[in-house]
Amino acid sequence: MGNNGIYIVKRDGKRVPFSIQKIENAIAKAFLSVGAYATQDDLIPILARLHISDGMTVEEIQNQVEVALMAEKYFAVAKSYMLYRQKHAETREIRDKMTFLMNYCDAQNAATGSKFDANANVEKKNIATLIGELPKKNFINLNRRMLTDRIKEMYGKELADKYIGMLNEHFIYKNDETSLANYCASITMYPWLLNGTIPIGGNSTPPTNLKSFCGGFVNMVFIVSSMLSGACATPEFLMYMDYFIRLEYGDDYFNRTDEVVDLSTRRRTLDKVICDCFEQIVYSINQPTGARNFQAVFWNIAYYDRPYFESLFGEFVFPDGSRPIWQSLSWLQKRFMKWFNAERTRAVLTFPVETMALLSKDDDMVDAEYADFTAEMYAEGHSFFTYMSENADSLSSCCRLRNEIQDNGFSYTLGAGGVSTGSKSVLTINLNRCVQFAKRIGRPHLEFLAEVVDLTHKVQLAYNENLKMFQEKGMLPLFDAGYINMGRQYLTIGVNGLVEAAESCGIEINDNPAYVTFVQEILGLIERYNKKYRSPEVMFNCEMIPAENVGVKHAKWDREDGYFVPRDCYNSYFYRVEDSSLNVIDKFRLHGRQYIDRLTGGSALHMNLEEHLTKAQYRQLLRVAAREGCNYFTFNIPNTVCNDCGCIDKRYLKQCPECASRNVDYLTRIIGYMKRVSNFSAARQVEAQKRYYGKLEKEKEKEAVLC
């Protein structure tokens, strides 16, 4: 057996030259362990049965040794060899966990310490977060085994092996392998109104008044989120809250908010009662919970302009036969936004992630009142997302995303709009590696990508069968109780490294025909396979994923394997995040129609600005977004947080305006949600420092915005 030029893959992923001597030594030790001596006559036939090829793993070679020993009838030696492997595997596992434990304890923060899915939403590392981290590797192994078994059953062993190979070689990435739960959901709260939380494992009855609504809502969201690995969206939240306020205080309550309705010594006005309800819910949900590895619940809510409201809920009927009332709901939406914006100067409140849904027509908003209010809230420093569509059947969600109701479903991370829907699973393609690998082997990148995309769809269908199995066995009460509709959940194909892939082809990252063609070809390819594999029971969509964790990993893995890697964290935008040459209008255009139309799962534009604009400027930028067809965006101005006195200022400052301390942190969006930069993983903190925060001072921008 020759070993020239053969490299094997060690357990840590490193490639090393193959050594036949190491195998001979291991076999010899196994012989000695049973009181025998391995002669050359023993070794030669055993070694002859081994077939070593380049890229083979240590585990695969050891498996061959076991088979060879059995075939040569050295049964006692084979047993000893197996026990030796098992013992060393257990030793390695304990050693690896001890190493991880100590490294985690010494890490800068929880996100940096996490080995598998770093998440800035974990504010403090402690024994609870450590306990949550330790079993993640086991969950990954279990999930892979369940999925590959199903793939073998549906498509054969070759495809299952190809899937694992593409995972290990980082062509694709399975999001949230550390959890058994399906991904995320935008729930309908109607089953809760009818039956409380009893059908989903709780013990609370349906809410009957405003007080029980507030407490019960918090409990319901905690229960629901414990059965999801991603976000929990409650698009009906304010509409239901408005219903219970009206039950107690009348349909015209919003005209009497200064009225004292609390006869206790506190003598609270109706407005104060409502704001206290906001406080109870928001602060409760922003607390870390053990069921989420000491994270706060990823909670998302929606606001609607009148056309959206009437489209979604115009025919809605509460259990008592009454209907929503736009006038009171509109007041409550605006009051919550005002309250939440002010409250964020008192505490770091990450959730809910808010999305304002606006209907557009002829390059402007249909509802001028809500367009003006949206601009006003941005001008007052509030940080929320805006979803804009020319069709009220198209809705959006939390960190990006959109839902096409006429297409019978929702999208992925969720937050605004869709009801009883979500994303079952996200499987992401590393476009930069795929494009460059195709070049290495002399194939057109679209041809190779087609193979990868086809694989991802088959894997997702296998995952779907496993999810159906869990439901059949009664393990998915959210579906059974009607909170989520299985038929309205997507299987999501994620993309990452699009900008980097274009750069590797020598394409300039700006609005030019070559870049447009590149984007449309790749996303169009995925869209065609989405349609190919769609059925009456299964829907697919495509999303430019947030990539909080994997954006860093893809860059690291690709650089280690010698690929062109222009930055340490792959973009989640259609532009280079550090590019100072692009102005505001350029970025809206790069997230406009010709770039996003094929992203049926959506993308998000984070417009990073150094300072807040005026209401008139924001209002004009809403028109720019409508004109360019940019449907999901936010304006991101870092908020200053003083580490000494605790002051929170919505401006981007170098020192605290209260105590003049320069010991400050910044509150900004890592991708979809807002956190202190100090909570970001170390790699993400580096990326955050490189972000370009623009100023609205270029002539092109002035002309567009101030006209």
Protein Blocks (a to p, Z undefined) as FASTA:
>chain_A
ZZehiacddfkopacdddfklmmmmmmmmmmmnopacdfklmmmmmmmpccdehiafklm
mmmmmmmmmmnopaklmmmmmmmmmmmmmmmmmmmmmmmmmmmmmpmblmlmpmklgcfk
lmbgcfklmmmmmmmmmmmmmmmmmmmmmmmmmnojklmmmmmmmmmnomaccehklbcb
dfbdcddfklmmmnommlnopabdcdfbfklmmmmmmmmmmmmmmmpcbdcddfklmmmm
mmmmmmmnojklmmmmmpcfbfbfnopafklmmmmmmmmmmmmmmpccfkloopacdddd
ddddfklmmmmmmmgccfkopacdfklmmmmmmmmmmmmmmmmmmbccfbdcddddddde
ehiafblmlmmmmmmmmmnopacdddddfbfkbccdfklopddfknopadfnopghpehi
adfbdcdddfklmmmmmmmnopafklmmmmmmmmmmmmmmmmmmmmmmmmmnopammlmn
opacfklcccddddehklmmmmmnopacdddfklmmmmmmmmmmmmmmmmmmgcfkbccd
ddddfklmmmmmmmmmmmmnopacfbfbdcfbfbdfklmkbcfklmmmmmmmklmmmmmn
opadddddfbdcdfklmmmmmmmmmmnopabdcddddddddfknopacfbdcfbdfklop
abdcddddfklpccdfklpcfklmmmmmmpccdddfbfklmmmmmZZ
